[in-house]
Amino acid sequence: MNVSINRLFCLFILCCSFQTAAKEKIIWLVEDKTENLNLLDRQSPSKSAATSVEQQIIFSLDQYEIEVKRGSIKRMNHVLKTTSNACIANRAKLKERETYSYFSFPQSFYLTPKLYRFNQNTPLLPSLFNQQGELNSIKALFDSQPNDHIGLADGVSFGSYLDREIAQLKKSNIYYRGGTHRVFALESMLYAGRVDYLLSLPVDMTPSLIQEKKLEQFNIAGAPPFVIAHFSCSKTEFGKQVIKDINQHLLTTYSKDKFDEINGPWYSKKDRAEIQSYLQKHYLDNQIAFNK
């Protein structure tokens, strides 16, 4: 009897070990942003709407083993192109990126990047602004100030509209910063006067109280109010399956109650209503089509 029990116990242990070992691994690529520190810590408070959703999805993918790897944008792009089981959050969906990765439904909606200027004594020309107080264009700004420089994160997309704006600038006006600490470095360069302007997501700006008093920010005319962020995985059968699983979990976060619970601290009531209307029309109303 004892021998039989011992055999059953050993068989149970072996089965459990097999199930654990059988979990397929996702290499979860992460940028060097303060908003995604402690990403796998369930007790760590979220620092943005995007990371709130990202954590929800990661903790829902319990059929996979998640291994977080941090790196630069260029490095992460390389991993997505050359690895069969890599995923990354907070990605703008671009045609070039779709050649080597699959994209999920919307993950989150970032307030669109703004142009920042620090500690300047001379105001910008009124002719550079429209009636709403927005910059007419980034190109017009640099046409009027051809010797100035703007800091940009290397390899990062700011959404198709602002990417086109940047493409119109002369290379001599742009200072690109890459590497694993580019976000912090670019903001520091702005405060040190090493660049005149910085194009950045509001969530990435972390000025001190003293710096904040001297920090100007400008909306760019024509830019959409939000940049849509997506999950993206390697363009393989495995990556395709992970995206399918992510989409199923994402749909549950779109319902009004769940959306408000996750995103409430990050968006105004007006913004939430606009985003929920978009999600309802393009995703929730089409769940049957997506599930076919």
BAFI-3210 file (N, C-alpha, C; in Angstrom, 3 decimals, decimal comma, padded with zeros to 6 digits):
// residues 292
n [1|2|3|4|5|6|7|8|9|10|11|12|13|14|15|16|17|18|19|20|21|22|23|24|25|26|27|28|29|30|31|32|33|34|35|36|37|38|39|40|41|42|43|44|45|46|47|48|49|50|51|52|53|54|55|56|57|58|59|60|61|62|63|64|65|66|67|68|69|70|71|72|73|74|75|76|77|78|79|80|81|82|83|84|85|86|87|88|89|90|91|92|93|94|95|96|97|98|99|100|101|102|103|104|105|106|107|108|109|110|111|112|113|114|115|116|117|118|119|120|121|122|123|124|125|126|127|128|129|130|131|132|133|134|135|136|137|138|139|140|141|142|143|144|145|146|147|148|149|150|151|152|153|154|155|156|157|158|159|160|161|162|163|164|165|166|167|168|169|170|171|172|173|174|175|176|177|178|179|180|181|182|183|184|185|186|187|188|189|190|191|192|193|194|195|196|197|198|199|200|201|202|203|204|205|206|207|208|209|210|211|212|213|214|215|216|217|218|219|220|221|222|223|224|225|226|227|228|229|230|231|232|233|234|235|236|237|238|239|240|241|242|243|244|245|246|247|248|249|250|251|252|253|254|255|256|257|258|259|260|261|262|263|264|265|266|267|268|269|270|271|272|273|274|275|276|277|278|279|280|281|282|283|284|285|286|287|288|289|290|291|292]
n.u [000,827|001,877|003,936|002,547|001,251|003,455|004,404|002,316|002,457|004,984|004,484|002,600|004,195|005,994|004,283|003,416|005,844|006,393|004,289|004,964|007,458|006,641|005,578|005,537|007,942|007,865|009,774|009,848|010,109|011,423|011,466|013,651|012,077|010,704|008,097|007,680|009,080|009,569|007,754|006,742|005,910|003,288|002,414|003,390|002,635|000,965|002,315|001,303|-001,387|-000,852|000,990|-000,615|-002,478|-000,684|000,381|-001,971|-002,386|-000,008|-000,176|-002,395|-001,611|-001,004|-000,470|001,933|005,512|006,988|009,668|011,421|013,252|015,406|016,263|017,681|015,816|016,697|017,984|015,828|014,173|015,791|015,761|013,042|012,960|014,606|014,049|011,855|009,966|009,422|008,017|006,594|005,423|003,445|003,734|003,773|001,768|003,131|003,675|006,184|007,046|005,202|006,144|007,793|006,593|003,680|000,664|-001,379|-004,829|-005,744|-003,719|-003,357|-003,891|-001,864|-001,449|-000,817|002,549|004,328|005,914|008,717|010,239|012,844|013,669|013,908|014,373|013,305|010,215|008,403|007,698|004,561|003,387|003,927|001,983|-001,383|-004,881|-005,750|-003,629|-001,746|001,306|001,954|003,436|006,203|008,242|007,889|008,658|011,413|012,221|012,107|013,969|016,703|019,117|018,697|018,254|016,698|015,900|015,608|014,376|016,163|015,090|012,468|008,942|006,629|004,046|002,237|001,600|003,243|005,698|005,930|006,129|008,620|010,246|010,501|012,385|015,735|018,630|020,696|019,472|018,621|019,139|019,812|019,238|020,197|020,364|020,171|019,374|018,115|015,766|015,881|018,317|017,836|015,948|017,513|019,428|017,904|017,314|019,886|020,523|021,631|020,183|017,653|014,984|012,637|010,969|008,474|006,645|004,172|004,096|006,685|008,110|009,723|010,087|011,641|010,150|011,167|012,280|009,964|008,653|009,977|009,594|008,295|005,547|004,205|001,466|001,145|-000,233|-002,776|-001,915|-003,028|-005,150|-004,369|-001,832|-001,950|-001,167|000,145|000,394|003,055|004,369|006,795|006,910|005,847|004,448|004,124|004,228|001,946|-000,059|000,251|-000,459|-003,127|-004,104|-003,558|-005,278|-007,788|-007,824|-007,523|-009,947|-011,637|-010,892|-011,951|-014,606|-016,903|-016,907|-014,608|-012,672|-012,765|-011,915|-009,248|-008,093|-008,984|-007,453|-005,809|-006,891|-009,017|-012,552|-013,830|-011,917|-011,908|-014,496|-014,374|-012,393|-013,562|-015,799|-014,590|-013,378|-015,632|-016,992|-015,118|-014,149|-015,521|-018,092|-017,555|-016,851|-017,775|-016,994|-014,214|-013,775|-014,161]
n.v [-001,206|001,284|001,511|001,830|004,254|005,916|005,711|006,878|009,437|010,259|010,149|012,205|014,417|014,372|014,890|017,478|018,807|018,457|019,899|022,462|022,787|022,646|025,037|027,593|030,057|033,616|036,224|039,185|042,341|045,413|048,928|051,600|053,149|055,158|054,570|051,854|050,460|047,851|046,048|043,426|043,237|042,728|044,314|046,793|050,163|051,354|053,509|054,753|054,832|053,020|051,166|050,156|048,655|046,972|045,469|044,167|042,489|040,939|039,524|038,061|036,276|033,603|031,102|031,142|031,460|034,342|036,324|039,100|041,432|044,139|046,918|048,891|050,712|050,036|047,608|046,071|046,046|044,516|042,062|041,369|040,906|038,723|036,733|034,149|034,310|036,783|039,680|042,973|045,894|048,935|050,023|051,952|051,408|050,742|050,604|049,661|048,310|046,291|044,472|042,747|042,021|041,117|042,859|043,850|044,503|047,876|048,860|051,017|054,573|057,102|060,448|062,753|063,415|066,347|069,504|070,634|073,342|074,976|077,273|079,727|083,074|084,638|085,002|082,859|083,658|085,213|084,592|081,960|080,444|079,105|080,111|078,670|078,514|076,626|075,286|075,982|074,284|072,008|072,300|074,962|076,308|075,745|076,795|079,460|079,586|078,602|077,706|076,322|073,352|070,167|067,614|064,141|060,847|058,129|055,954|055,817|055,989|058,628|058,481|058,521|061,106|063,048|061,884|062,409|065,175|065,480|064,357|066,370|068,101|069,477|067,442|068,530|069,944|068,173|066,262|063,082|060,631|057,568|054,324|052,753|054,531|056,694|058,249|059,571|060,865|062,631|064,413|065,539|066,806|068,827|070,437|071,207|072,847|071,848|071,008|072,785|072,236|069,646|066,810|064,984|062,407|063,345|061,727|060,894|063,019|064,322|066,688|068,594|070,504|073,092|073,113|072,716|075,153|076,650|075,363|075,134|074,057|072,878|072,267|070,632|071,731|069,940|067,447|064,285|063,807|061,639|059,085|055,880|052,984|049,694|046,125|044,107|041,350|038,828|037,977|035,244|031,895|031,350|033,938|034,984|033,478|034,310|037,011|036,662|035,594|037,756|039,670|038,638|038,996|041,764|042,699|042,333|044,386|046,602|047,124|049,363|049,601|048,130|049,437|052,024|051,390|050,588|052,699|055,060|056,840|058,138|059,459|062,182|062,638|063,330|062,529|059,777|059,073|059,606|057,801|055,360|055,341|055,068|052,511|050,929|051,165|050,200|047,784|046,372|046,154|044,462|041,952|039,366|039,018|039,124|036,806|034,745]
n.w [000,000|000,912|-000,914|-003,301|-002,813|-002,606|-005,210|-006,626|-005,582|-006,487|-009,220|-009,408|-008,707|-010,832|-012,968|-012,338|-012,509|-015,184|-016,345|-015,508|-016,741|-019,315|-020,019|-022,374|-023,237|-023,112|-024,250|-022,820|-023,840|-022,694|-022,348|-021,139|-019,258|-016,635|-016,090|-016,393|-014,448|-012,050|-013,210|-013,026|-010,466|-008,457|-006,399|-006,844|-007,544|-010,484|-013,026|-015,210|-017,647|-019,680|-018,554|-016,568|-018,005|-019,292|-017,159|-016,344|-018,556|-018,656|-016,202|-016,775|-018,698|-017,811|-018,771|-019,943|-019,559|-018,434|-019,289|-018,495|-020,345|-020,567|-022,678|-025,402|-027,956|-030,564|-030,081|-029,158|-031,410|-033,070|-031,700|-031,925|-034,657|-035,006|-033,188|-032,140|-030,124|-028,886|-027,308|-026,992|-025,335|-025,693|-028,344|-031,301|-034,155|-037,123|-040,677|-041,488|-039,214|-039,139|-040,914|-039,605|-037,240|-035,294|-034,375|-031,615|-030,605|-029,593|-026,871|-025,096|-024,748|-025,313|-024,207|-026,701|-027,938|-026,872|-027,598|-025,902|-024,132|-022,368|-019,803|-021,260|-022,275|-024,289|-025,856|-028,165|-031,609|-032,273|-034,720|-035,163|-034,062|-034,001|-033,723|-031,565|-029,938|-030,578|-031,918|-035,290|-036,951|-036,579|-038,409|-039,313|-037,022|-036,894|-039,289|-038,679|-036,698|-037,456|-036,383|-034,096|-032,008|-031,740|-029,447|-029,859|-029,342|-030,474|-033,016|-032,164|-032,602|-032,919|-033,617|-036,711|-037,753|-036,392|-036,933|-039,656|-039,531|-038,264|-040,193|-042,032|-041,106|-041,079|-040,933|-039,492|-037,520|-035,659|-032,761|-032,061|-029,595|-028,362|-026,798|-023,500|-021,561|-022,651|-022,351|-019,837|-020,296|-022,456|-021,375|-019,376|-020,944|-022,101|-019,848|-019,243|-021,283|-023,596|-025,756|-027,580|-027,764|-026,965|-028,035|-026,658|-024,935|-022,579|-020,269|-019,969|-019,011|-016,228|-014,442|-011,785|-009,096|-009,254|-011,846|-013,305|-013,246|-015,109|-017,433|-020,621|-022,633|-025,688|-027,800|-030,970|-033,920|-035,604|-034,814|-033,583|-030,674|-029,149|-029,029|-030,168|-028,427|-028,785|-028,159|-029,333|-031,128|-032,099|-035,575|-036,009|-035,844|-033,160|-032,042|-033,229|-031,990|-029,328|-029,555|-030,242|-027,840|-026,151|-027,259|-026,599|-023,828|-023,759|-024,779|-022,623|-021,001|-022,122|-021,553|-019,976|-017,084|-016,336|-017,829|-016,718|-014,146|-014,528|-015,998|-014,935|-013,153|-014,952|-017,147|-018,155|-017,532|-019,905|-021,828|-021,323|-022,096|-024,827|-025,682|-024,937|-026,574|-029,056|-028,745|-028,330|-030,786|-032,699|-031,705|-029,465|-030,540|-032,570|-031,723|-032,340|-034,983|-034,644|-033,241|-034,949]
ca.u [000,000|002,749|004,675|001,618|001,054|004,695|004,466|001,337|002,989|006,072|003,863|002,001|005,290|006,514|003,289|003,472|007,101|006,242|003,411|005,718|008,482|006,002|005,172|006,351|008,481|007,812|010,773|009,080|011,075|011,014|012,312|014,192|011,209|010,330|006,726|007,587|009,883|008,827|006,623|006,193|005,563|001,840|002,161|003,928|001,599|001,194|002,732|000,626|-002,471|-000,275|001,545|-001,742|-002,990|000,393|000,418|-003,166|-002,195|001,062|-000,660|-003,428|-000,969|-000,377|-000,089|003,282|006,561|007,369|011,025|011,600|014,583|015,447|017,248|017,405|014,855|017,348|018,208|014,541|013,756|016,602|015,269|011,764|013,204|015,450|013,633|010,495|009,060|009,571|006,881|006,869|004,218|003,554|004,296|002,956|001,615|003,650|003,785|007,523|007,109|004,328|006,860|008,495|005,899|002,219|000,180|-002,639|-005,786|-005,151|-003,362|-003,635|-003,902|-000,995|-001,602|000,139|003,767|004,362|007,231|009,101|011,318|013,191|014,486|014,163|013,948|012,608|009,036|008,332|006,936|003,115|003,012|004,154|000,860|-002,732|-005,786|-005,913|-002,386|-000,920|002,327|001,453|004,191|007,583|009,084|007,811|009,454|012,839|012,474|012,321|015,133|017,445|020,304|018,293|018,318|015,652|016,305|014,656|014,791|016,500|014,335|011,135|007,874|005,715|002,797|002,494|001,527|004,444|006,833|006,024|006,630|010,054|010,929|010,698|013,464|017,095|019,347|021,558|018,666|018,167|020,087|019,221|019,864|019,799|020,872|019,205|018,947|017,878|014,670|016,451|019,402|017,281|015,356|018,641|020,044|017,052|017,508|021,264|020,686|022,370|019,237|016,710|013,631|012,511|009,656|008,364|005,360|004,068|004,361|008,131|008,722|009,709|010,830|011,501|009,242|011,862|012,355|008,618|008,287|010,640|009,376|007,173|005,112|003,383|000,793|001,400|-001,499|-003,017|-001,575|-004,186|-005,050|-003,747|-001,064|-002,419|-000,116|-000,254|001,349|003,613|005,147|007,530|006,033|005,947|003,206|004,046|003,862|000,552|-000,902|000,314|-001,279|-004,528|-004,416|-003,569|-006,502|-008,924|-007,772|-007,726|-011,377|-012,289|-010,537|-012,607|-015,940|-016,838|-016,518|-013,217|-011,847|-012,681|-011,131|-007,830|-007,608|-009,561|-006,506|-004,906|-007,592|-010,162|-013,845|-014,050|-011,019|-012,368|-015,701|-013,936|-011,674|-014,513|-016,617|-013,744|-013,226|-016,943|-017,312|-014,164|-013,745|-016,557|-019,213|-017,104|-016,270|-018,137|-016,114|-012,850|-013,689|-014,368]
ca.v [000,000|002,449|001,599|002,380|005,681|006,610|005,792|007,889|010,759|010,554|010,429|013,539|015,383|014,385|015,560|018,914|019,311|018,493|021,020|023,699|022,848|022,726|026,416|028,265|031,319|034,871|037,232|040,440|043,421|046,592|050,122|052,155|054,236|055,056|054,079|050,391|049,841|046,890|045,642|042,137|043,311|042,964|045,310|048,087|050,988|051,703|054,886|055,282|053,981|051,948|050,115|049,517|047,630|046,005|044,546|043,337|041,465|040,029|038,650|037,185|035,280|032,657|029,869|031,351|031,954|035,681|036,736|040,505|041,873|045,574|047,284|050,060|050,483|049,316|046,235|045,381|045,809|043,390|040,833|041,039|040,427|037,523|035,776|033,663|034,370|038,072|040,612|044,283|046,712|050,379|050,245|052,543|050,454|051,327|049,620|049,060|047,368|045,147|043,503|041,779|041,748|041,195|043,865|043,576|045,595|048,957|048,643|052,235|055,808|058,111|061,835|062,917|064,132|067,813|070,107|071,270|074,331|075,217|078,387|080,675|084,435|085,251|084,232|082,505|084,616|084,931|084,054|080,515|079,790|079,319|080,776|077,814|078,514|075,486|075,546|075,626|073,089|071,976|072,823|076,426|076,758|075,680|077,755|080,768|079,477|077,540|077,251|075,599|071,889|069,423|066,290|063,075|059,479|057,407|054,741|055,874|056,617|059,495|058,433|058,835|062,544|063,727|061,329|063,175|066,505|065,356|064,035|067,607|068,891|069,205|066,565|069,352|070,483|067,080|065,487|061,798|059,960|056,177|053,708|052,287|055,599|057,829|059,096|060,420|061,669|063,710|065,416|066,216|067,679|070,006|071,280|071,706|073,755|071,212|071,093|073,888|071,687|068,200|066,250|063,887|062,091|063,957|060,757|060,716|064,212|064,278|067,842|068,957|071,642|074,280|072,998|072,812|076,569|077,220|074,442|075,445|072,942|073,341|071,305|070,852|071,754|068,808|066,166|063,685|063,970|060,470|058,110|054,562|052,014|048,295|045,059|043,599|040,120|038,308|037,537|033,790|031,263|031,534|035,332|035,140|032,901|035,186|038,190|036,234|035,502|039,128|040,345|038,149|039,674|043,202|042,968|042,412|045,667|047,698|047,416|050,653|049,472|047,691|050,514|053,083|050,896|050,561|053,946|056,220|057,830|058,693|060,238|062,965|062,015|063,586|061,652|058,388|058,901|059,582|056,543|054,247|055,379|054,504|051,077|050,307|051,138|049,457|046,500|045,656|045,845|043,502|040,786|038,129|038,937|038,845|035,465|033,719]
ca.w [000,000|001,006|-002,169|-004,290|-002,500|-002,968|-006,669|-007,053|-005,201|-007,419|-010,511|-009,286|-008,750|-012,194|-013,812|-012,031|-013,040|-016,638|-016,694|-015,322|-017,771|-020,620|-020,304|-023,378|-022,727|-023,854|-023,888|-022,751|-024,018|-021,928|-022,477|-019,888|-018,806|-015,225|-015,965|-016,358|-013,405|-011,213|-014,035|-012,602|-009,044|-008,337|-005,358|-007,264|-008,181|-011,884|-013,239|-016,397|-018,140|-020,491|-017,707|-015,875|-018,918|-019,528|-016,029|-016,427|-019,586|-018,235|-015,142|-017,352|-019,565|-016,877|-019,462|-020,453|-018,675|-018,885|-018,917|-018,852|-020,759|-020,850|-023,693|-026,241|-029,036|-031,663|-029,647|-029,093|-032,793|-033,559|-031,067|-032,552|-036,017|-035,040|-032,157|-032,437|-028,977|-028,210|-027,329|-026,415|-025,179|-025,947|-029,674|-032,372|-035,255|-038,353|-041,755|-041,475|-038,090|-039,429|-041,739|-038,761|-035,979|-035,236|-033,439|-030,917|-030,512|-028,781|-025,470|-024,352|-025,519|-024,711|-024,608|-027,791|-027,557|-026,916|-027,753|-024,645|-024,143|-020,967|-019,317|-022,351|-021,943|-025,419|-026,281|-029,582|-032,418|-032,322|-036,039|-035,162|-033,393|-034,522|-032,777|-030,393|-029,176|-030,974|-032,933|-036,623|-037,332|-036,080|-039,480|-039,300|-035,883|-037,216|-040,370|-038,049|-035,808|-038,149|-035,661|-032,893|-032,071|-031,037|-028,990|-030,186|-029,021|-031,693|-033,306|-031,561|-033,376|-032,179|-034,363|-038,125|-038,044|-035,912|-037,668|-040,911|-039,162|-037,990|-041,450|-042,797|-040,516|-041,523|-040,008|-038,650|-036,420|-034,801|-031,962|-031,697|-028,454|-028,214|-025,586|-022,513|-020,656|-023,534|-021,874|-018,792|-020,864|-023,272|-020,495|-018,726|-021,940|-022,232|-018,670|-019,255|-022,409|-024,691|-026,876|-027,370|-027,689|-026,791|-028,349|-025,698|-024,319|-021,246|-019,199|-019,834|-018,436|-014,765|-013,914|-010,381|-008,930|-009,747|-013,304|-013,870|-013,364|-016,284|-018,549|-021,508|-023,459|-026,798|-028,661|-032,390|-034,662|-036,487|-034,187|-032,914|-029,217|-028,541|-029,804|-029,748|-028,146|-028,985|-027,916|-030,582|-030,926|-033,261|-036,661|-036,095|-035,404|-031,713|-031,810|-033,653|-030,947|-028,151|-029,854|-030,143|-026,406|-025,623|-027,723|-025,814|-022,530|-023,974|-024,952|-021,307|-020,364|-022,841|-021,014|-019,273|-015,670|-016,243|-018,381|-015,712|-013,018|-014,895|-016,588|-014,272|-012,620|-015,958|-018,169|-017,714|-017,853|-021,332|-022,582|-021,181|-022,918|-026,231|-025,921|-024,833|-027,781|-030,115|-028,506|-028,528|-032,212|-033,516|-031,143|-028,721|-031,447|-033,578|-031,064|-033,046|-036,160|-034,199|-032,667|-035,982]
c.u [000,858|003,533|003,810|001,406|002,276|004,809|003,509|001,848|004,099|005,524|003,245|003,069|005,839|005,576|003,331|004,726|007,021|005,394|004,140|006,740|007,883|005,542|006,104|006,739|008,232|008,933|010,075|010,069|010,558|012,011|012,735|013,361|010,838|008,944|006,645|008,597|008,991|007,591|005,954|005,827|004,086|001,509|002,627|002,846|001,964|001,513|002,109|-000,507|-001,903|000,274|000,463|-002,290|-001,939|000,475|-000,794|-002,966|-001,134|000,559|-001,765|-002,819|-000,258|-000,054|001,319|004,232|007,050|008,762|011,258|013,056|014,516|016,518|016,840|016,394|015,490|017,560|016,902|013,990|014,499|016,087|013,941|011,953|013,871|015,052|012,172|009,491|009,176|008,306|007,307|005,551|004,502|004,170|003,295|002,930|001,994|003,819|005,130|007,641|006,254|005,014|007,560|007,806|004,392|001,823|-001,179|-003,649|-005,140|-004,908|-003,763|-003,516|-003,063|-001,437|-000,482|001,377|003,635|005,794|007,543|010,273|011,582|014,050|014,873|013,596|013,103|011,401|009,090|007,440|005,451|002,681|003,201|002,970|-000,455|-003,607|-006,009|-004,643|-001,481|000,145|001,803|002,146|005,581|008,521|009,083|008,641|010,930|013,203|012,768|013,539|016,047|018,667|019,978|018,333|017,197|016,193|015,218|015,232|014,998|015,663|012,913|010,152|006,996|004,319|003,034|002,493|002,812|005,709|007,024|006,543|008,148|010,834|011,207|011,849|014,812|017,786|020,216|020,811|018,288|019,335|019,371|019,982|019,308|020,265|019,791|018,732|018,610|016,815|015,178|017,487|018,860|016,663|016,465|019,320|019,224|017,291|018,917|021,525|021,458|021,495|018,227|015,282|013,709|011,090|009,495|006,916|005,301|004,424|005,860|008,826|008,585|010,509|010,650|010,538|009,869|011,945|011,000|008,196|008,874|010,414|008,125|006,812|004,107|002,750|001,107|000,089|-001,597|-002,692|-002,809|-004,038|-004,339|-002,871|-001,468|-001,239|-000,680|000,796|001,817|004,469|005,810|006,559|006,286|004,597|003,023|003,610|002,418|-000,403|-000,920|-000,546|-002,764|-004,962|-004,487|-004,854|-007,726|-008,971|-008,023|-009,207|-012,092|-011,975|-011,240|-013,986|-015,839|-016,335|-015,048|-012,280|-011,673|-011,820|-009,633|-007,311|-008,075|-008,566|-005,750|-005,583|-008,712|-011,441|-014,148|-013,192|-011,481|-013,585|-015,327|-013,257|-012,645|-015,428|-015,865|-013,640|-014,542|-017,234|-016,417|-013,848|-014,880|-017,723|-018,843|-016,515|-016,572|-017,234|-014,699|-012,702|-013,869|-013,048]
c.v [001,251|002,647|002,235|003,864|006,482|006,768|006,850|009,292|011,189|010,913|011,822|014,625|015,511|015,112|017,068|019,535|019,439|019,672|022,350|023,873|023,068|024,132|027,036|029,654|032,475|035,762|038,582|041,616|044,709|047,726|050,625|053,341|054,037|054,442|052,565|049,729|048,911|046,332|044,362|042,097|043,674|044,051|046,705|048,910|051,330|053,186|055,511|054,340|052,779|050,821|049,441|048,377|046,552|044,986|043,621|042,187|040,455|039,038|037,709|036,068|034,212|031,311|029,952|031,692|033,284|036,009|038,165|040,772|043,342|045,873|048,514|049,690|049,673|047,849|045,451|045,105|044,610|042,063|040,411|040,431|039,052|036,435|035,403|033,937|035,672|038,915|041,915|045,049|048,141|050,718|050,937|051,553|051,142|050,236|048,920|048,023|046,132|044,117|042,444|041,506|041,856|042,217|043,471|044,682|046,711|048,550|049,850|053,432|056,847|059,503|062,156|063,699|065,636|068,271|070,898|072,226|074,743|076,467|079,362|082,051|085,074|084,414|083,922|083,499|084,242|084,291|082,542|079,734|080,058|079,938|079,958|077,752|077,342|075,941|075,104|074,375|073,166|072,561|074,347|077,006|076,792|076,505|079,133|080,781|078,364|077,012|076,473|074,090|071,268|068,050|065,269|061,729|058,710|056,140|054,721|056,535|057,444|059,488|058,968|060,334|063,248|063,151|062,069|064,584|066,470|065,122|065,280|068,462|068,525|068,334|067,360|069,949|069,429|066,456|064,217|061,197|058,546|055,644|053,418|053,372|056,878|058,784|060,086|061,374|062,852|064,806|066,211|067,189|068,953|070,963|071,888|072,658|073,166|071,010|072,184|073,395|070,172|067,806|065,001|063,647|062,769|063,010|060,570|061,911|064,192|065,446|067,990|070,144|072,928|074,261|073,214|074,255|077,204|076,390|074,845|074,188|073,421|072,152|071,642|070,727|070,545|067,465|065,589|063,815|062,821|059,735|056,742|053,618|050,600|047,367|044,551|042,380|039,691|037,780|036,058|033,213|031,418|032,966|035,608|034,618|033,777|036,428|037,847|036,151|036,893|039,837|039,916|038,835|041,178|043,543|043,092|043,728|046,852|048,049|048,612|050,528|049,106|048,782|051,629|052,673|050,982|051,951|055,212|057,258|058,607|059,577|061,057|062,225|062,162|062,669|060,205|058,121|058,793|058,260|055,359|054,188|054,754|052,980|050,333|050,119|050,175|048,064|045,760|045,280|044,792|042,236|039,474|037,934|038,566|037,395|034,354|033,069]
c.w [000,000|-000,282|-003,248|-004,073|-002,906|-004,479|-007,196|-006,758|-006,170|-008,803|-010,525|-009,394|-010,168|-013,139|-013,605|-012,624|-014,551|-017,079|-016,570|-016,431|-019,150|-020,975|-021,330|-022,880|-023,688|-023,343|-023,968|-022,735|-023,397|-022,150|-021,098|-019,408|-017,335|-015,072|-015,913|-015,434|-012,565|-011,917|-013,550|-011,126|-008,910|-007,324|-005,764|-007,955|-009,618|-012,009|-014,474|-016,774|-018,891|-019,623|-016,869|-016,719|-019,150|-018,391|-016,022|-017,403|-019,171|-017,197|-015,641|-018,197|-018,726|-017,516|-020,038|-019,312|-019,231|-018,369|-019,412|-019,206|-021,149|-021,897|-024,456|-027,323|-030,165|-031,306|-029,643|-030,489|-033,371|-032,991|-031,684|-033,938|-036,038|-034,034|-032,370|-031,329|-028,191|-028,347|-026,661|-026,333|-025,638|-027,295|-030,577|-033,535|-036,561|-039,404|-041,739|-040,362|-038,339|-040,314|-040,898|-037,430|-036,149|-034,168|-032,863|-031,185|-029,662|-027,328|-024,632|-025,274|-024,788|-025,149|-025,581|-027,355|-027,721|-027,153|-026,486|-024,869|-022,705|-020,797|-020,428|-021,998|-023,036|-025,813|-027,764|-030,316|-032,443|-033,637|-036,124|-034,607|-034,114|-033,431|-031,505|-029,538|-029,481|-031,966|-034,294|-037,156|-036,731|-037,132|-039,489|-038,159|-036,242|-038,444|-039,798|-037,132|-036,317|-037,414|-034,386|-033,118|-031,235|-030,657|-029,271|-029,784|-030,316|-031,826|-032,789|-032,526|-032,454|-032,804|-035,763|-038,409|-037,631|-036,556|-038,989|-040,643|-038,975|-039,271|-042,286|-042,266|-041,129|-040,471|-039,045|-037,462|-035,386|-034,048|-031,525|-030,520|-028,356|-026,881|-024,568|-021,547|-021,433|-023,004|-020,830|-019,377|-021,661|-022,411|-019,787|-019,678|-022,148|-021,066|-018,629|-020,410|-023,577|-025,930|-026,538|-027,169|-027,479|-027,146|-027,512|-025,304|-022,946|-020,110|-018,962|-019,196|-016,915|-014,174|-012,404|-010,292|-009,459|-011,272|-013,958|-014,092|-014,618|-017,550|-019,335|-022,303|-024,482|-027,516|-030,109|-033,140|-035,585|-035,893|-033,503|-031,401|-028,522|-029,542|-029,280|-029,585|-028,285|-028,388|-029,278|-030,270|-032,235|-034,316|-036,958|-035,674|-033,902|-031,397|-032,165|-032,593|-029,705|-028,375|-029,773|-028,685|-025,776|-026,009|-026,919|-024,450|-022,676|-024,084|-023,612|-020,605|-021,017|-022,288|-020,077|-017,841|-015,530|-016,752|-017,359|-014,526|-013,315|-015,245|-015,890|-013,781|-013,688|-016,992|-017,527|-018,110|-019,341|-022,194|-022,509|-022,057|-024,400|-026,570|-025,907|-026,045|-028,952|-029,959|-028,741|-030,016|-032,979|-032,996|-030,452|-029,617|-032,483|-032,969|-031,786|-034,253|-035,754|-033,739|-033,724|-036,368]
res [m|n|v|s|i|n|r|l|f|c|l|f|i|l|c|c|s|f|q|t|a|a|k|e|k|i|i|w|l|v|e|d|k|t|e|n|l|n|l|l|d|r|q|s|p|s|k|s|a|a|t|s|v|e|q|q|i|i|f|s|l|d|q|y|e|i|e|v|k|r|g|s|i|k|r|m|n|h|v|l|k|t|t|s|n|a|c|i|a|n|r|a|k|l|k|e|r|e|t|y|s|y|f|s|f|p|q|s|f|y|l|t|p|k|l|y|r|f|n|q|n|t|p|l|l|p|s|l|f|n|q|q|g|e|l|n|s|i|k|a|l|f|d|s|q|p|n|d|h|i|g|l|a|d|g|v|s|f|g|s|y|l|d|r|e|i|a|q|l|k|k|s|n|i|y|y|r|g|g|t|h|r|v|f|a|l|e|s|m|l|y|a|g|r|v|d|y|l|l|s|l|p|v|d|m|t|p|s|l|i|q|e|k|k|l|e|q|f|n|i|a|g|a|p|p|f|v|i|a|h|f|s|c|s|k|t|e|f|g|k|q|v|i|k|d|i|n|q|h|l|l|t|t|y|s|k|d|k|f|d|e|i|n|g|p|w|y|s|k|k|d|r|a|e|i|q|s|y|l|q|k|h|y|l|d|n|q|i|a|f|n|k]
***
